[in-house]
Amino acid sequence: MTTPEPTGDPIEARLRRALGSRSIVLVGLMGAGKSTVGRRLASRLGLIFKDADIEIEAAAGLTIPDIFAIYGEPSFRDGEERVISRLLRAGPLVLATGGGAFMRETTRARIAESGVSVWLKAELDVLMRRVRKRGNRPLLQTEDPERTMRDLMDLRHPVYAGSDVTALSRDVAHDRVVQDVLDALDAYLNPPDESRAVAAQ
């Protein structure tokens, strides 16, 4: 796959230098927009984009709902960790992960070793509007999908909060969310030099 050229914005050049060989890893609940934002983010930075779920399906020769149905979630998470580790070794890239990937401690450790984690945080109403457009969400095949999503938020948000960077995913133009992610990454990777700021006072 050909690596896209960065757009030439100064913030993007700073981020590429600060990242070095590290990847940007997007985490968050289903419907947060990780794949959509990830593709645009990768294009802005001149990096390759990968969707972990697509890579898992390609490796298994099965859809994710079929993997869940045939082998169960624990087996799926094992394969997910292997795929994420393999992709991160090929970095730098922008990687969108499945909603449960960051919940596994060993997967979080792999991400911390080779990447910068970005939590795309979205409110319940935003998530439900988006996921209702697709029927291939195994964890939402319940009598009350909204209650299930609330439970997932309660369980996962405290773990997602350990990400390096947080950006709000909301119903605005995708490029605005991408810019928010770029700004948050820039603040994290290129913090102001406090010593120079003090000296200048």
C-alpha positions in Angstrom: 0.0 0.0 0.0 1.3 3.5 -0.9 1.8 5.8 2.0 -0.1 9.1 1.4 1.7 12.3 1.3 1.2 14.7 4.3 -0.7 17.9 3.5 2.2 20.2 4.6 0.5 21.9 7.5 3.0 22.8 10.3 1.1 20.9 13.0 1.3 17.8 10.9 5.1 18.1 10.4 5.5 18.5 14.1 3.4 15.5 14.9 5.3 13.3 12.4 8.6 14.3 14.0 7.3 13.7 17.5 5.7 10.4 16.7 8.9 8.9 15.2 8.2 5.2 14.8 5.1 5.2 17.0 1.6 4.7 15.8 -1.6 6.5 16.6 -4.2 4.1 18.1 -7.8 5.1 18.2 -9.9 3.5 21.0 -13.5 4.0 22.1 -16.9 2.4 21.9 -18.6 1.2 18.7 -20.0 4.1 16.9 -17.4 6.6 18.1 -16.2 7.1 14.6 -12.7 5.5 14.9 -12.5 4.2 11.3 -14.0 7.3 9.7 -11.8 9.7 11.7 -8.8 7.4 11.4 -8.8 7.4 7.6 -8.9 11.2 7.5 -6.3 11.5 10.2 -4.0 9.2 8.4 -4.4 11.2 5.2 -3.6 14.4 7.0 -0.4 13.0 8.5 0.7 11.0 5.4 0.4 7.7 7.3 -1.1 4.3 6.4 -4.5 3.6 8.0 -5.5 0.2 9.3 -8.8 -1.0 10.8 -8.0 -3.8 13.3 -11.5 -5.4 12.8 -11.0 -5.7 9.0 -7.5 -7.2 9.6 -8.9 -9.7 12.1 -11.6 -10.8 9.6 -9.0 -11.2 6.9 -6.8 -13.3 9.1 -9.6 -15.5 10.3 -11.5 -15.8 7.0 -14.6 -15.1 9.0 -16.7 -12.0 9.9 -16.5 -10.8 13.5 -20.1 -11.9 14.3 -19.2 -15.4 13.0 -16.0 -15.4 15.1 -18.1 -14.5 18.2 -20.7 -17.1 17.4 -18.3 -20.0 16.6 -15.4 -19.4 19.0 -16.7 -17.0 21.6 -15.4 -13.6 22.8 -12.3 -14.9 24.7 -10.9 -16.5 21.5 -11.8 -13.4 19.5 -9.8 -11.2 22.0 -6.8 -13.5 21.7 -6.8 -13.1 18.0 -7.4 -9.4 18.3 -4.3 -8.9 20.4 -2.2 -10.8 18.0 -3.4 -8.8 15.1 -2.9 -5.4 16.9 0.6 -6.4 18.0 1.5 -7.3 14.4 0.1 -4.1 13.0 2.0 -2.0 15.6 5.3 -3.7 14.7 4.8 -2.4 11.2 4.2 1.2 12.3 4.1 4.1 12.2 0.4 4.1 11.1 -3.0 5.1 12.3 -4.9 2.1 13.8 -8.6 2.0 14.6 -9.3 -0.7 17.2 -12.5 -2.5 18.2 -14.4 -1.3 21.2 -13.2 -4.0 23.5 -9.6 -4.1 22.5 -8.3 -1.5 25.0 -10.0 -3.4 27.9 -7.4 -6.2 27.8 -4.4 -5.2 29.9 -1.9 -6.9 27.7 -3.3 -5.2 24.6 -3.0 -1.9 26.4 0.6 -2.7 27.2 1.3 -3.4 23.5 -0.3 -0.1 22.5 1.7 1.8 25.1 4.9 0.3 23.9 4.5 1.2 20.3 1.8 3.9 20.0 -0.1 6.9 21.3 -3.6 6.1 22.4 -6.5 8.4 21.5 -9.9 8.0 23.1 -12.7 9.1 20.8 -15.4 9.8 23.4 -19.0 10.2 22.3 -22.3 10.6 24.2 -24.9 7.9 24.3 -27.4 9.5 21.9 -24.6 10.0 19.3 -23.5 6.4 19.6 -27.0 4.9 19.4 -27.8 6.9 16.3 -24.7 5.6 14.6 -24.9 2.0 15.6 -28.5 1.6 14.6 -27.5 2.2 11.0 -25.6 -1.1 11.1 -26.8 -4.5 12.3 -23.4 -6.3 12.7 -22.7 -5.4 16.3 -22.6 -8.7 18.2 -22.6 -7.1 21.7 -25.8 -5.2 20.9 -27.8 -8.2 19.9 -29.9 -7.9 23.1 -33.5 -7.0 24.0 -32.5 -3.5 25.1 -29.5 -2.3 23.0 -29.5 1.2 24.6 -29.3 -0.3 28.1 -26.5 -2.6 26.9 -24.6 0.5 25.5 -25.1 2.3 28.8 -23.6 -0.8 30.6 -20.6 -0.8 28.2 -20.0 2.9 28.8 -20.1 2.3 32.6 -17.6 -0.6 32.2 -15.3 0.8 29.6 -15.1 4.6 30.1 -12.9 4.3 33.2 -10.4 2.2 31.2 -10.6 4.4 28.1 -9.8 7.4 30.4 -6.3 6.0 30.7 -5.6 6.9 27.1 -2.9 9.3 26.3 -5.3 11.7 24.6 -9.0 12.3 24.6 -11.1 14.0 21.8 -14.9 14.4 21.6 -16.6 12.6 18.8 -19.8 14.5 18.0 -22.2 15.2 15.2 -20.2 17.8 13.3 -18.1 17.5 10.1 -15.6 14.7 10.4 -12.8 17.0 9.5 -13.6 19.1 12.6 -13.2 16.0 14.8 -9.9 15.2 13.0 -8.6 18.7 13.7 -9.5 18.3 17.4 -7.5 15.0 17.5 -4.6 16.7 15.8 -4.7 19.6 18.2 -4.9 17.2 21.2 -2.0 15.1 19.9 0.1 18.2 19.3 -0.5 19.4 22.9 0.4 16.0 24.2 3.5 15.3 22.0 4.8 18.9 21.8 4.1 20.5 25.2 5.2 24.1 25.7 8.7 24.4 27.1 7.8 25.6 30.6 11.4 26.7 31.4 11.4 29.0 28.4 8.0 30.3 29.3 9.1 31.1 32.8 12.4 32.8 31.6 10.4 35.0 29.2 8.3 36.4 32.1 
